[in-house]
């Protein structure tokens, strides 16, 4: 099997093992379950396909299921939108719809750099492929880390959150944030399995951090569109931020993260204090 097919087989087996047969509406048949989750024939039954067909799919065989079959398998396995997208990526999306690998340097348009500076009261980051930090405004650098002061190779959110002790101290809910980062990285790699830099990053983090390795092998996927983070900042103390993400049609590989705090809360006051502490806006570079 190719590496992508092995990924597909592992992903389906992991997803199947997480499903409670009773909650899936399957009656108890009296047989002893030797492994957790659904049996292959049960997934096939719920998806409306033959057991042989599903077995070949889970084995990573060279078959091309239709979108309707993938939708049915996703429903049977309880996959969310990100999981369904990842399943399609692993099976192999139609030509032209998948991201193509590129070794070119990712760059942010000057206009987006200027836009980041207009968000002066809110931390903002632009992440590219494989969670590379492509740009940040002054408040994001003060809240998280000064990515622009790092070596270009180290300007990566996943590498920072796993390998920098300051990140582990900063996030009150580090386990939650770090696992979401792993699952987002797996989703990204599924979209572009030939991204050599992403595979090198995964290999490095799996070798250096056992938690990353454990979560990566769990085959979970997650797409960050909105959420919250709890931080214990060394300068302003405890602060909770909410984030929203935006992707421009012409730069689908680049995602803008904007962080806000709820007005009238201690977190909002702490963000204001942090903004005053970092001083006025300075000119941002126009590329990396």
N, C-alpha and C positions, 0 to 999 in steps of 0.2 A: 504494500500500500504506500501511496505517497504520504508525505508529512501531513498534508491537508486532510486526507482521508483518515489518518490516525487521530487527528484532532476531532474530526466529526464523530468517530467511534467513541472516543473518550467522553466527548460532550454529551452524546445521547445516553451513554451508560450512567453518567453522573446525574443527569436530569431525571432519568427513570428511577434511580435509587432514592430520590428525594420525595417521591409521590406516595402519599398514604393511600393504600387501596380502598379503605373504607370511605375516605373523603372523596375519592374519585368515583364513588357510587358503585363499586364492584362488590357483589355479595361474597361472603366467606364460603369457600368451596371445600373446607375441611383439610386442605393440604397444608403441610408445614412449610412456612417460608424460611428458606435457608439464607436468603440475602434480603436486605431492606428494599422497600419500594415495590414497583410493579415488575411483573414478568414481561418478557418480550411479547408474548401472545396477548397480554392484557393491553399493552400499548397499541398493538395492532387492532384489537377489538374496538378500543375507544376512538382510534383514528379512522376506522372503517377501511382498513387495508388488510391484505393477507399477512399471516404471520411470517411466511417466507419472504415477502417483500420487505417488511420492516426489519427482519433479521439481516437481510443483505444490506439494507441502508445502515444499520448500526454497525455492521462489520466493515463499513467503509468501501463497499463494492462500487464499481463504476456504473452507477445508475443515475438517471437525471429525473428526479421526481418533479411533478408539476407544482405550481404555486398552491393549488388547492390541496394537494397532498401534504405539502409542507405546513400549510395552515392547520390542517387536521392533526398532524403530528405535534405541532406546537401547542394546540389546545389540549391534546391528550397528556402532554408533559407539563402543562401549566406554565408555559413560557410566557414572559411578558414581552413587550414590544422589542426591547433590546435583545432578548433571547431569540425571538423569531428572526430578527435581522441577522443575528450571528449564525443561526442555523442555515439561512439562505447563503450567507457568505461561505460557510464551510462546504456546503454542497456544490456551490459554484454558480454565481449569478450570471445572467445573460451577458454576453460580450458588450462592453461599452458602459455597463452600469456600475462596474466595480472601479475602485480607485486603482490607478496604475502606479507601480513603484517608481520612485524617482530618487536619485542620489543628489539632486540639486539642493543647494542651501535654501532653506525656507526664509523668506523675507516678508516683512510687514510693510505695506504701503505707507508713504509719508502721511497721507491723510488719516490713516488709522492711528498713527503715533500722535498726531495732533488731537484726534478725538479722545484718546486716553487722557491727555492733559486737560481737556475740558471737563472730564469727570473728576475734578480735583477733590471734591468732597467725599468721593467713594473710591476704595481700592479697586483696581481693575487690572486684569491680566489677559494676554492673548496666548493661548496654547496652540501649538501646531501638532504635527504627527508625533506619535509616540510620547505625548505629553511634554514635548520641548516647549520651554518658556521663551516665546519670541519677543515679547514686549511687556512692560509693566509701567504703571505710573508711580509717582513718589509715595503715595499712601500704601499701595500694594507692597512696595519694597520695605516700607516701615512695618507693615503688619505681618508679613510673612518672612521674606528674606530678600537681600539685595542681589537678585539674580544677575543683574547687569555687571556686578563686580566679580562674578564668578568666571572661570574659564568657560569658553563656549561649550565645551563638552559637558560641563556640569550644570548648564542651564536647562535642567530637566526636572519636572515636578516629581515624577516617580523616584528618580535617583535621590532628590533632596529629601523627600518624606521618609525614605527608608534608610538612607546612609548618613544623614545629618542628625546628630543627637539633639540639636536645637529644635528640629521639627517634632521630635518625639515629646519634648518638653512643652512645646507651644500648644499642641492640640490636646485638649482635655479628652476628646473622644478619638484618640489616635488610631485605635484599632478599626473603628468604623471608617474613618477617612482613608486610612492606608488600604484597607480591603477594597473600598470603592475604587481607589486608584488602580489596583491590580485588575479589577474586573473591567474597568474602562480600557486599560491597556490591552487586555485580551480581546475585547470587542474591536479595538482599533487594528490589532494584528490580524484578526479574522477578515477584516475588510481589505487588508493588503498583506497576504501571507508571504509575499516575496520581499518584504521590507527587511533588508539585511541588518540595518542599524537597529531596528526594533528587536530583532531576534538576538542581537548582541547585547542589547540592554537587558532583555529578559534573562539571558544566560548569566550576566554579571550579577543581577539582583538575586536570582535564585541561588547562586553560589555564595553570596555574601550575607544573605538574610534568610533564616529558616522560616519566618512568618511569610515572607513573600513566596517562598517555594511551596509552602503548605497551601496558601490561597490560590496560587497559580494552578496547582495540580487539582484543585477543586472545580475548575472549569466554569466558575460563575462569570456572568457578564453583566455590565451595568453601564447605562448611558447617563452621564451627568447633564441634566437640563436645568434643574433647580434644586435647592436644598439649603442646609444650614451647617455651620461649623461653630464649635465652641472652642475658644482659645483662652489661654492664660498668658497674656502678653507680659514680657519682662518690664515694660515701661508703664503701661496703663492698667494692668491687671486683667481680670476676667472680662471677656467680651464675646458676645454671640453675634454672628453675622449671617445674613441670608444671601444667597447668590442666585443669579439668573444668568443663562447663557444665550448668546446670540451668534449665529453663523451667517455670513453674507453669501448670497448666491454665487458670487464669482470666486470665493475663497473657501470652499467647503472643508479644506484641510485646516482652517484656522478658526478657533472658537474664542469669542470674547466672554470673559467671566467678569461680572460686575457684582460687587459686594456692598450690601446696605445694612443699616441698623434701624430698628424701630424707633421712631421719634418718641421722646419722653421717657426712654429707658436708660438705665445705667450704661448699657452698651453704646447707646447713641452719644452720651456724654463722654465716654471713654474714647470713641472715635474722634470726636471734636478735639479732645485733648491731644490725641496722637497727631492730628492734622496740624495743630498749632506747634507741636514739638518738632515736626520735621521741617517746618519753614516753608517759604514760598516755592512756587513751581519753578523748576529749572528746565532748560531746553532739553527735549528728548532727542536721542539719535534717530536718524531716519532709516536705519537698517542695521543688520548685524553681519 
